[in-house]
């Protein structure tokens, strides 16, 4: 009986933590660690007072795979960066082709690559976009 009561108490204590983690729009990443940030989600860089939210892709004109284009095009991504008590709204530009881009923000260097890459005849849904990122000093 005592084991059953302890087990019930354990479930009551751990269940809210599990449910909160499953529904969270936040993830954590360490400085220098590569991470994947889905659209509409926020990454908290541990120990840095830095939060990066991938709001949305505002435009994607990258030349699709399998198509010959005059220009490689680019994709514009709206990002919201919080550093201590200030917030900045920035546009990260992903060049066409298979490149990793960088953006300087305060004392940080943010490397990023937008995925997936467009394919001829296929539309990418906002929810399918993700940023592969690394934050360093």
C-alpha positions in Angstrom: 0.0 0.0 0.0 2.8 2.4 0.9 4.4 1.7 -2.5 1.2 2.5 -4.3 0.8 5.8 -2.4 4.4 6.8 -3.2 3.9 5.8 -6.9 0.8 7.9 -7.1 2.6 10.9 -5.5 5.5 10.4 -7.9 3.1 10.5 -10.9 1.3 13.6 -9.6 4.7 15.4 -9.2 6.3 14.4 -12.5 3.2 14.6 -14.8 3.1 18.5 -14.9 6.8 18.6 -15.7 6.4 16.1 -18.6 3.3 17.9 -20.0 5.0 21.3 -19.8 8.0 20.0 -21.7 6.0 18.4 -24.4 4.1 21.6 -25.2 7.0 24.0 -24.9 7.9 26.5 -27.6 11.4 26.6 -26.2 14.5 24.6 -26.5 18.0 25.0 -25.0 21.4 24.9 -26.7 24.9 25.4 -25.4 27.3 28.0 -26.9 29.1 26.4 -29.8 26.6 23.5 -30.1 24.7 23.0 -33.4 21.0 22.9 -33.0 17.8 22.8 -35.1 15.3 25.5 -34.5 11.9 24.9 -36.1 9.7 27.9 -37.3 7.8 29.6 -34.5 10.1 28.1 -31.8 12.6 29.8 -29.4 16.2 28.7 -28.5 17.6 29.7 -25.2 21.4 29.7 -25.2 22.4 28.4 -21.8 24.3 30.7 -19.5 24.2 33.6 -22.0 21.0 35.6 -21.4 20.4 35.1 -25.1 17.2 33.9 -26.7 16.5 33.5 -30.5 13.1 33.0 -31.9 12.6 31.9 -35.5 9.4 33.8 -36.2 8.8 32.9 -39.9 10.1 32.9 -43.4 8.9 36.1 -45.0 10.0 35.2 -48.5 11.7 32.4 -50.3 13.0 33.0 -53.8 15.8 30.4 -53.8 16.3 28.6 -57.1 14.8 25.2 -56.6 16.8 22.0 -57.1 16.5 20.6 -60.6 15.8 24.1 -62.1 18.3 26.2 -64.0 18.0 29.9 -62.8 19.8 33.1 -63.7 20.2 33.9 -60.0 20.5 31.7 -56.9 17.8 33.8 -55.1 17.5 34.0 -51.3 15.2 33.5 -48.4 14.3 36.1 -45.8 13.7 34.9 -42.2 12.3 37.1 -39.5 14.1 36.4 -36.2 13.5 37.9 -32.8 16.6 38.0 -30.6 16.4 38.8 -26.9 19.6 39.8 -25.1 19.3 40.6 -21.4 16.3 43.0 -21.3 16.4 44.2 -24.9 14.7 42.7 -28.0 15.7 43.1 -31.6 13.8 42.1 -34.7 16.2 41.0 -37.4 16.0 39.6 -40.9 18.4 36.7 -41.6 19.0 36.3 -45.3 19.8 32.7 -46.5 21.5 32.8 -49.9 20.5 30.3 -52.6 22.7 27.2 -52.9 24.1 25.0 -50.2 25.7 27.7 -48.0 26.0 28.4 -44.4 25.5 32.1 -43.6 26.6 34.1 -40.6 25.2 37.1 -38.8 26.9 39.1 -36.1 24.8 40.1 -33.1 26.4 42.0 -30.2 29.3 39.8 -29.0 27.9 36.7 -30.8 28.4 35.1 -34.2 25.3 33.2 -35.4 25.8 30.6 -38.2 22.6 29.5 -39.9 21.2 27.5 -42.7 17.6 27.4 -43.7 16.0 24.0 -44.5 14.4 22.5 -46.5 15.8 23.6 -49.8 13.1 24.2 -52.4 12.4 21.6 -55.0 10.7 22.2 -58.4 6.9 22.0 -58.2 6.7 21.7 -54.4 5.5 24.3 -52.0 7.1 24.5 -48.6 4.7 25.0 -45.7 5.8 27.6 -43.0 5.6 24.8 -40.4 8.2 22.8 -42.3 10.9 25.4 -42.2 13.8 25.0 -39.7 17.1 26.7 -39.1 20.3 24.8 -38.4 22.2 27.1 -36.1 25.3 27.5 -34.1 26.0 30.5 -31.7 29.6 31.3 -30.8 31.5 34.3 -29.4 
